[in-house]
Amino acid sequence: QVQLVESGGGLVQTGGSLRLSCAASGLIFSSYYASWYRQGPGKQRELVAGISYDDTTYYRDSVKGRFTISRDNDKNTVYLQMSSLKSEDTAVYYCHAGTLSSEAYWGQGTQVTVSS
């Protein structure tokens, strides 16, 4: 059974930092495209960052230079380091693992709240 378990969310002030973790069981993260999505209040879920099998990374424009996605294959965990947080970063953040064959898994989400 595949499980993705996020952690590291919380309440932080504007300009602060948080590191989200997504620990996988039942799959080998290095064999999947790993992504972080978020869904803010009243908004659609959006892709924030992704990391491919060859460690190529993607970031949406609004987080470039502030967020960093990385993967620790030994721990089978993907991270999202978030810095210079803004109120518009407030959302539930979800971990996602997928393949080109449409295999896909989601975590349960972790809340990030940025207060001004």
VENFENJO-V336012 format. One line per field, one symbol per residue. ss: DSSP state (a for helix, b for strand, c for the rest). phi: phi as a letter, one per 40 degrees, with the letter a starting at -180 (. if undefined). psi: psi as a letter, one per 40 degrees, with the letter a starting at -180 (. if undefined). A space follows every 50 residues. Layout:
BEGIN
ss->???
phi->???
psi->???
END
This chain:
BEGIN
ss->ccbbbbbccbbbbccccbbbbbbbbcccaaacbbbbbbbccccccbbbbb bcccccbbbcaaacccbbbbbbccccbbbbbbccccaaacbbbbbbbbcc cccbbbcccbbbbbbc
phi->.cbbbcahcibacdgcbabcbbcbbgabdccbcbbbbabcdgbccbcbaa bcdcgcbbbcdcbdgbbbbabbcccfbbbbcbbfcbccccacbbcbbabc cgcabbccgbcbbbbc
psi->hhhhhiieiahiiheaiihiihhiieihdeeihhihiihiheiihihdii hadeehiiiideehedihiihhddefiiihhhifiideehihhhihhiie eehiiiieihhhhhi.
END
